[in-house]
Amino acid sequence: MATRRLKTESRLSDFARLPSNALISAKELTLLSGRSRTSLWRDVTRGSLAEPVKIGNRTVKWRVADVRQFLNGGV
């Protein structure tokens, strides 16, 4: 568990250096934005946050470029 937390913290501290096509998880997005998972899905429904990329049956991730736009208040 501690290793996973360190990996998440490391990715978040390097967020500015991640390539635009990198993918981040819902957990990472909640930590970056300070919003709950439910609020993030409301933002997707409203169109203020782009649809995530489905990478498995129960797993979705967001493109870093879309997250940057969302965090900067863009659509």
Secondary structure, 3 states (H helix, E strand, C coil): CHHHHHHHHHHHHCHHHCCCCCEECHHHHHHHHCCCHHHHHHHHHHCCCCCCEECCCCCEEEEHHHHHHHHCCCC
